[in-house]
Amino acid sequence: MTKEDLVEWIRSHHFFMRPKKSDVLYLRWNRQSAAVIAEMEKENRALDHLDFGERDRLAKQFNASKDPNERLRLIEKIEPYDKAMRDHLSRSEAINRKQKRVDALYEQIDVERQKEHRV
C-alpha cells in the first residue's frame, strides 16, 4: 500500500474503518486507469499534424519512378512519416502493456473481495 493509496482511501472513507485491501486496490486501479486513458488519448492525437495523404502521394511517385536518384530523394521525403508511424506504434504498444497491468490489477480486486467475503 503506497502513501497515495492510503491518503486517497482516507479521503473517501471514515477514519474509524480499517481499509480493505480491495478498496485500496480499487483506488489504485482507478488512478492508474485514468492515467492510461489520458496517455492513450494523447497518443491518438500525436499524429494529427502529419498528412499521410502526402506520404501516400510520395510513395506512388516512388513506385512510378525509374530514376535511382529520384527514388532516393523520395525515400528521404517519406522517411519522416515512416519514423513518426514507427514511433507511434512503439508508444502504443507500451501503452497496451500498461493497460494489461491495469487490467490485471482489476482482476486482483475481485480476488481480494472474494477473500474478504470468506472471512
N, CA, C and O atoms as a DFTB+ gen file, in Angstrom:
476 C
 N C O
     1  1       0.861      -1.166       0.000
     2  2       0.000       0.000       0.000
     3  2       0.906       1.227       0.000
     4  3       1.767       1.377       0.866
     5  1       0.703       2.088      -0.970
     6  2       1.516       3.294      -1.049
     7  2       0.861       4.415      -0.266
     8  3      -0.299       4.320       0.133
     9  1       1.613       5.465      -0.054
    10  2       1.095       6.624       0.672
    11  2      -0.087       7.231      -0.085
    12  3      -1.091       7.609       0.519
    13  1       0.041       7.320      -1.416
    14  2      -1.053       7.873      -2.229
    15  2      -2.325       7.056      -2.070
    16  3      -3.418       7.612      -1.963
    17  1      -2.179       5.720      -2.056
    18  2      -3.340       4.843      -1.892
    19  2      -4.016       5.094      -0.554
    20  3      -5.240       5.205      -0.478
    21  1      -3.216       5.181       0.498
    22  2      -3.764       5.377       1.835
    23  2      -4.440       6.736       1.971
    24  3      -5.525       6.831       2.543
    25  1      -3.817       7.776       1.458
    26  2      -4.406       9.118       1.527
    27  2      -5.720       9.154       0.759
    28  3      -6.700       9.728       1.233
    29  1      -5.748       8.550      -0.416
    30  2      -6.980       8.535      -1.211
    31  2      -8.080       7.751      -0.501
    32  3      -9.247       8.141      -0.537
    33  1      -7.711       6.655       0.139
    34  2      -8.704       5.863       0.865
    35  2      -9.253       6.659       2.049
    36  3     -10.461       6.662       2.286
    37  1      -8.388       7.323       2.779
    38  2      -8.824       8.116       3.934
    39  2      -9.776       9.217       3.494
    40  3     -10.762       9.496       4.176
    41  1      -9.490       9.840       2.369
    42  2     -10.364      10.907       1.875
    43  2     -11.742      10.384       1.473
    44  3     -12.722      11.127       1.515
    45  1     -11.821       9.128       1.090
    46  2     -13.101       8.596       0.617
    47  2     -13.857       7.787       1.671
    48  3     -14.992       7.381       1.424
    49  1     -13.259       7.542       2.837
    50  2     -13.910       6.747       3.876
    51  2     -13.789       7.430       5.237
    52  3     -13.124       8.455       5.389
    53  1     -14.443       6.837       6.199
    54  2     -14.375       7.362       7.555
    55  2     -13.116       6.847       8.237
    56  3     -12.570       5.812       7.855
    57  1     -12.664       7.574       9.244
    58  2     -11.418       7.224       9.918
    59  2     -11.531       5.971      10.776
    60  3     -10.531       5.283      10.978
    61  1     -12.708       5.658      11.282
    62  2     -12.818       4.537      12.205
    63  2     -12.828       3.181      11.510
    64  3     -12.747       2.149      12.177
    65  1     -12.923       3.163      10.195
    66  2     -12.927       1.894       9.458
    67  2     -11.500       1.527       9.053
    68  3     -10.705       2.390       8.678
    69  1     -11.199       0.270       9.132
    70  2      -9.902      -0.216       8.685
    71  2      -9.972      -0.436       7.166
    72  3     -10.949      -0.999       6.673
    73  1      -8.950       0.000       6.424
    74  2      -9.027      -0.142       4.960
    75  2      -8.969      -1.604       4.530
    76  3      -8.172      -2.394       5.037
    77  1      -9.832      -1.935       3.588
    78  2      -9.796      -3.264       2.983
    79  2      -8.827      -3.206       1.809
    80  3      -8.713      -2.190       1.124
    81  1      -8.153      -4.291       1.601
    82  2      -7.196      -4.332       0.500
    83  2      -7.901      -4.115      -0.840
    84  3      -7.348      -3.475      -1.734
    85  1      -9.104      -4.640      -0.979
    86  2      -9.834      -4.478      -2.241
    87  2     -10.174      -3.012      -2.497
    88  3     -10.134      -2.555      -3.639
    89  1     -10.510      -2.268      -1.430
    90  2     -10.805      -0.838      -1.594
    91  2      -9.570      -0.068      -2.043
    92  3      -9.635       0.785      -2.928
    93  1      -8.452      -0.387      -1.417
    94  2      -7.205       0.288      -1.774
    95  2      -6.798      -0.073      -3.204
    96  3      -6.354       0.787      -3.964
    97  1      -6.949      -1.344      -3.563
    98  2      -6.634      -1.761      -4.930
    99  2      -7.547      -1.074      -5.941
   100  3      -7.111      -0.702      -7.031
   101  1      -8.815      -0.908      -5.572
   102  2      -9.745      -0.227      -6.478
   103  2      -9.310       1.216      -6.703
   104  3      -9.333       1.703      -7.833
   105  1      -8.917       1.898      -5.639
   106  2      -8.467       3.284      -5.787
   107  2      -7.212       3.356      -6.656
   108  3      -7.076       4.248      -7.493
   109  1      -6.306       2.415      -6.450
   110  2      -5.086       2.368      -7.264
   111  2      -5.450       2.103      -8.725
   112  3      -4.925       2.752      -9.630
   113  1      -6.361       1.135      -8.950
   114  2      -6.789       0.825     -10.318
   115  2      -7.439       2.043     -10.969
   116  3      -7.177       2.352     -12.132
   117  1      -8.282       2.725     -10.215
   118  2      -8.986       3.893     -10.745
   119  2      -7.994       4.971     -11.183
   120  3      -8.135       5.546     -12.263
   121  1      -6.999       5.243     -10.351
   122  2      -5.996       6.260     -10.663
   123  2      -5.155       5.838     -11.870
   124  3      -4.940       6.631     -12.786
   125  1      -4.682       4.588     -11.871
   126  2      -3.841       4.123     -12.974
   127  2      -4.624       4.012     -14.276
   128  3      -4.087       4.289     -15.349
   129  1      -5.872       3.615     -14.191
   130  2      -6.711       3.505     -15.378
   131  2      -6.926       4.874     -16.015
   132  3      -6.856       5.015     -17.235
   133  1      -7.186       5.873     -15.189
   134  2      -7.370       7.234     -15.709
   135  2      -6.089       7.728     -16.377
   136  3      -6.141       8.391     -17.412
   137  1      -4.948       7.406     -15.788
   138  2      -3.675       7.833     -16.371
   139  2      -3.431       7.156     -17.718
   140  3      -2.960       7.798     -18.656
   141  1      -3.746       5.871     -17.819
   142  2      -3.550       5.145     -19.080
   143  2      -4.491       5.685     -20.153
   144  3      -4.090       5.843     -21.307
   145  1      -5.720       5.965     -19.787
   146  2      -6.680       6.507     -20.762
   147  2      -6.222       7.874     -21.257
   148  3      -6.302       8.165     -22.451
   149  1      -5.743       8.711     -20.343
   150  2      -5.257      10.034     -20.745
   151  2      -4.050       9.909     -21.672
   152  3      -3.941      10.630     -22.664
   153  1      -3.154       8.996     -21.344
   154  2      -1.977       8.782     -22.183
   155  2      -2.378       8.252     -23.558
   156  3      -1.799       8.642     -24.572
   157  1      -3.367       7.365     -23.588
   158  2      -3.842       6.802     -24.849
   159  2      -4.481       7.893     -25.719
   160  3      -4.238       7.949     -26.925
   161  1      -5.287       8.747     -25.112
   162  2      -5.916       9.827     -25.877
   163  2      -4.865      10.788     -26.425
   164  3      -4.970      11.252     -27.561
   165  1      -3.857      11.081     -25.616
   166  2      -2.776      11.964     -26.074
   167  2      -2.038      11.332     -27.251
   168  3      -1.734      12.009     -28.233
   169  1      -1.753      10.054     -27.153
   170  2      -1.036       9.365     -28.228
   171  2      -1.885       9.279     -29.494
   172  3      -1.350       9.347     -30.600
   173  1      -3.192       9.131     -29.348
   174  2      -4.067       9.071     -30.522
   175  2      -4.075      10.392     -31.284
   176  3      -4.339      10.414     -32.486
   177  1      -3.790      11.486     -30.597
   178  2      -3.731      12.797     -31.256
   179  2      -2.320      13.157     -31.716
   180  3      -2.123      14.210     -32.322
   181  1      -1.340      12.304     -31.439
   182  2       0.059      12.633     -31.719
   183  2       0.358      12.755     -33.211
   184  3       1.265      13.494     -33.594
   185  1      -0.373      12.055     -34.046
   186  2      -0.095      12.075     -35.482
   187  2      -1.016      13.016     -36.255
   188  3      -0.988      13.038     -37.485
   189  1      -1.820      13.780     -35.550
   190  2      -2.776      14.658     -36.229
   191  2      -2.094      15.704     -37.106
   192  3      -2.675      16.151     -38.096
   193  1      -0.879      16.098     -36.761
   194  2      -0.194      17.146     -37.518
   195  2       0.427      16.634     -38.821
   196  3       0.855      17.431     -39.656
   197  1       0.478      15.318     -39.000
   198  2       1.076      14.757     -40.210
   199  2       0.013      14.474     -41.266
   200  3      -1.092      14.030     -40.953
   201  1       0.365      14.737     -42.515
   202  2      -0.537      14.495     -43.641
   203  2      -0.100      13.202     -44.332
   204  3       0.807      13.201     -45.165
   205  1      -0.759      12.111     -43.970
   206  2      -0.374      10.831     -44.556
   207  2      -0.836      10.709     -46.003
   208  3      -0.383       9.813     -46.715
   209  1      -1.719      11.582     -46.449
   210  2      -2.061      11.636     -47.868
   211  2      -0.852      12.064     -48.685
   212  3      -0.619      11.563     -49.785
   213  1      -0.087      12.995     -48.131
   214  2       1.154      13.428     -48.786
   215  2       2.153      12.271     -48.850
   216  3       2.842      12.099     -49.855
   217  1       2.229      11.492     -47.795
   218  2       3.124      10.327     -47.764
   219  2       2.706       9.319     -48.833
   220  3       3.554       8.756     -49.524
   221  1       1.401       9.095     -48.968
   222  2       0.908       8.167     -49.986
   223  2       1.224       8.673     -51.396
   224  3       1.578       7.892     -52.279
   225  1       1.095       9.981     -51.595
   226  2       1.408      10.569     -52.895
   227  2       2.891      10.369     -53.220
   228  3       3.245      10.025     -54.347
   229  1       3.750      10.587     -52.226
   230  2       5.188      10.375     -52.428
   231  2       5.496       8.902     -52.717
   232  3       6.358       8.596     -53.540
   233  1       4.796       8.000     -52.045
   234  2       5.012       6.567     -52.269
   235  2       4.596       6.174     -53.687
   236  3       5.262       5.357     -54.321
   237  1       3.509       6.744     -54.183
   238  2       3.086       6.453     -55.562
   239  2       4.122       6.962     -56.560
   240  3       4.429       6.293     -57.547
   241  1       4.661       8.161     -56.292
   242  2       5.716       8.695     -57.163
   243  2       6.944       7.782     -57.129
   244  3       7.569       7.524     -58.157
   245  1       7.274       7.301     -55.938
   246  2       8.417       6.396     -55.785
   247  2       8.208       5.133     -56.616
   248  3       9.114       4.695     -57.324
   249  1       7.016       4.552     -56.528
   250  2       6.727       3.319     -57.263
   251  2       6.741       3.537     -58.777
   252  3       7.110       2.639     -59.534
   253  1       6.341       4.724     -59.210
   254  2       6.285       5.009     -60.646
   255  2       7.647       5.408     -61.212
   256  3       7.869       5.289     -62.417
   257  1       8.547       5.873     -60.373
   258  2       9.833       6.389     -60.842
   259  2      10.802       5.259     -61.172
   260  3      10.813       4.215     -60.520
   261  1      11.614       5.492     -62.199
   262  2      12.659       4.535     -62.587
   263  2      14.053       5.090     -62.280
   264  3      15.022       4.333     -62.228
   265  1      14.154       6.388     -62.080
   266  2      15.439       7.046     -61.825
   267  2      15.890       6.792     -60.384
   268  3      15.168       7.143     -59.451
   269  1      17.062       6.192     -60.184
   270  2      17.528       5.885     -58.823
   271  2      17.701       7.132     -57.947
   272  3      17.420       7.097     -56.749
   273  1      18.160       8.224     -58.547
   274  2      18.342       9.452     -57.758
   275  2      16.998      10.007     -57.290
   276  3      16.867      10.474     -56.158
   277  1      16.013       9.951     -58.167
   278  2      14.664      10.418     -57.812
   279  2      14.071       9.525     -56.723
   280  3      13.448      10.015     -55.781
   281  1      14.265       8.230     -56.855
   282  2      13.749       7.291     -55.845
   283  2      14.400       7.552     -54.486
   284  3      13.725       7.513     -53.458
   285  1      15.708       7.817     -54.479
   286  2      16.412       8.116     -53.232
   287  2      15.875       9.399     -52.604
   288  3      15.671       9.463     -51.392
   289  1      15.648      10.413     -53.425
   290  2      15.099      11.680     -52.931
   291  2      13.710      11.463     -52.319
   292  3      13.391      12.032     -51.275
   293  1      12.886      10.635     -52.977
   294  2      11.540      10.365     -52.470
   295  2      11.585       9.554     -51.171
   296  3      10.786       9.787     -50.264
   297  1      12.515       8.606     -51.084
   298  2      12.655       7.831     -49.843
   299  2      12.998       8.764     -48.684
   300  3      12.468       8.620     -47.582
   301  1      13.882       9.712     -48.942
   302  2      14.262      10.662     -47.889
   303  2      13.076      11.526     -47.459
   304  3      12.981      11.914     -46.295
   305  1      12.179      11.824     -48.388
   306  2      10.982      12.600     -48.033
   307  2       9.960      11.749     -47.278
   308  3       9.231      12.256     -46.425
   309  1       9.910      10.463     -47.592
   310  2       8.949       9.553     -46.951
   311  2       9.403       9.173     -45.541
   312  3       8.569       8.920     -44.671
   313  1      10.703       9.130     -45.310
   314  2      11.261       8.634     -44.048
   315  2      10.679       9.305     -42.792
   316  3      10.391       8.591     -41.831
   317  1      10.491      10.628     -42.744
   318  2       9.918      11.218     -41.517
   319  2       8.516      10.687     -41.191
   320  3       8.167      10.518     -40.022
   321  1       7.726      10.428     -42.220
   322  2       6.388       9.874     -41.997
   323  2       6.479       8.462     -41.416
   324  3       5.773       8.116     -40.469
   325  1       7.366       7.656     -42.006
   326  2       7.519       6.282     -41.529
   327  2       8.086       6.242     -40.113
   328  3       7.664       5.427     -39.292
   329  1       9.036       7.121     -39.831
   330  2       9.613       7.172     -38.483
   331  2       8.547       7.581     -37.469
   332  3       8.469       7.006     -36.383
   333  1       7.731       8.566     -37.816
   334  2       6.661       9.001     -36.909
   335  2       5.679       7.861     -36.652
   336  3       5.216       7.683     -35.525
   337  1       5.361       7.094     -37.685
   338  2       4.438       5.970     -37.517
   339  2       5.068       4.862     -36.676
   340  3       4.400       4.288     -35.816
   341  1       6.341       4.554     -36.911
   342  2       7.029       3.535     -36.092
   343  2       7.065       3.955     -34.624
   344  3       6.792       3.152     -33.732
   345  1       7.405       5.222     -34.383
   346  2       7.443       5.722     -33.005
   347  2       6.066       5.646     -32.360
   348  3       5.932       5.266     -31.197
   349  1       5.048       6.012     -33.125
   350  2       3.672       5.956     -32.620
   351  2       3.296       4.521     -32.252
   352  3       2.703       4.280     -31.200
   353  1       3.640       3.577     -33.117
   354  2       3.311       2.173     -32.848
   355  2       4.047       1.649     -31.619
   356  3       3.470       0.900     -30.830
   357  1       5.299       2.028     -31.446
   358  2       6.036       1.550     -30.267
   359  2       5.467       2.165     -28.990
   360  3       5.368       1.486     -27.968
   361  1       5.094       3.442     -29.039
   362  2       4.466       4.066     -27.858
   363  2       3.103       3.440     -27.586
   364  3       2.732       3.251     -26.428
   365  1       2.359       3.118     -28.631
   366  2       1.052       2.478     -28.450
   367  2       1.202       1.091     -27.836
   368  3       0.394       0.692     -26.997
   369  1       2.225       0.360     -28.246
   370  2       2.474      -0.957     -27.651
   371  2       2.821      -0.827     -26.173
   372  3       2.395      -1.649     -25.361
   373  1       3.591       0.198     -25.821
   374  2       3.930       0.426     -24.410
   375  2       2.671       0.750     -23.608
   376  3       2.512       0.282     -22.480
   377  1       1.790       1.541     -24.184
   378  2       0.530       1.870     -23.508
   379  2      -0.310       0.610     -23.346
   380  3      -0.940       0.421     -22.305
   381  1      -0.329      -0.250     -24.351
   382  2      -1.084      -1.506     -24.253
   383  2      -0.533      -2.398     -23.150
   384  3      -1.300      -3.066     -22.457
   385  1       0.798      -2.417     -22.976
   386  2       1.383      -3.197     -21.880
   387  2       0.955      -2.629     -20.528
   388  3       0.653      -3.380     -19.600
   389  1       0.930      -1.300     -20.423
   390  2       0.458      -0.673     -19.180
   391  2      -1.002      -1.030     -18.932
   392  3      -1.396      -1.312     -17.801
   393  1      -1.799      -1.018     -19.994
   394  2      -3.217      -1.341     -19.868
   395  2      -3.406      -2.772     -19.373
   396  3      -4.304      -3.038     -18.575
   397  1      -2.573      -3.684     -19.839
   398  2      -2.660      -5.072     -19.374
   399  2      -2.348      -5.168     -17.887
   400  3      -2.986      -5.937     -17.168
   401  1      -1.362      -4.385     -17.415
   402  2      -1.051      -4.391     -15.979
   403  2      -2.216      -3.826     -15.173
   404  3      -2.523      -4.325     -14.090
   405  1      -2.864      -2.791     -15.695
   406  2      -4.018      -2.206     -15.011
   407  2      -5.172      -3.205     -14.995
   408  3      -5.873      -3.323     -13.990
   409  1      -5.375      -3.920     -16.093
   410  2      -6.424      -4.942     -16.140
   411  2      -6.152      -6.061     -15.136
   412  3      -7.073      -6.568     -14.497
   413  1      -4.888      -6.439     -15.002
   414  2      -4.527      -7.468     -14.021
   415  2      -4.808      -6.976     -12.605
   416  3      -5.216      -7.753     -11.743
   417  1      -4.592      -5.702     -12.371
   418  2      -4.892      -5.119     -11.061
   419  2      -6.389      -5.205     -10.780
   420  3      -6.796      -5.477      -9.650
   421  1      -7.210      -4.972     -11.804
   422  2      -8.657      -5.068     -11.626
   423  2      -9.068      -6.500     -11.278
   424  3      -9.951      -6.712     -10.446
   425  1      -8.436      -7.461     -11.906
   426  2      -8.725      -8.862     -11.580
   427  2      -8.313      -9.180     -10.146
   428  3      -8.964      -9.976      -9.470
   429  1      -7.230      -8.555      -9.685
   430  2      -6.778      -8.760      -8.310
   431  2      -7.804      -8.211      -7.313
   432  3      -7.938      -8.734      -6.207
   433  1      -8.517      -7.170      -7.700
   434  2      -9.570      -6.617      -6.835
   435  2     -10.622      -7.686      -6.571
   436  3     -11.043      -7.873      -5.429
   437  1     -11.047      -8.388      -7.614
   438  2     -12.046      -9.456      -7.449
   439  2     -11.537     -10.559      -6.529
   440  3     -12.282     -11.069      -5.692
   441  1     -10.276     -10.923      -6.683
   442  2      -9.693     -11.965      -5.833
   443  2      -9.720     -11.526      -4.372
   444  3     -10.083     -12.308      -3.493
   445  1      -9.340     -10.290      -4.117
   446  2      -9.320      -9.784      -2.738
   447  2     -10.733      -9.687      -2.161
   448  3     -10.939      -9.964      -0.979
   449  1     -11.694      -9.301      -2.978
   450  2     -13.083      -9.224      -2.486
   451  2     -13.607     -10.604      -2.112
   452  3     -14.319     -10.756      -1.119
   453  1     -13.256     -11.603      -2.904
   454  2     -13.672     -12.969      -2.568
   455  2     -13.034     -13.423      -1.263
   456  3     -13.683     -14.090      -0.456
   457  1     -11.781     -13.072      -1.047
   458  2     -11.114     -13.415       0.212
   459  2     -11.791     -12.719       1.390
   460  3     -11.964     -13.317       2.452
   461  1     -12.172     -11.464       1.204
   462  2     -12.798     -10.694       2.286
   463  2     -14.179     -11.241       2.633
   464  3     -14.582     -11.208       3.796
   465  1     -14.897     -11.739       1.649
   466  2     -16.233     -12.281       1.920
   467  2     -16.170     -13.630       2.625
   468  3     -17.107     -14.007       3.329
   469  1     -15.070     -14.360       2.442
   470  2     -14.904     -15.637       3.129
   471  2     -14.644     -15.442       4.619
   472  3     -14.992     -16.296       5.435
   473  1     -14.039     -14.332       4.961
   474  2     -13.653     -14.093       6.367
   475  2     -14.794     -13.625       7.191
   476  3     -14.633     -13.382       8.387
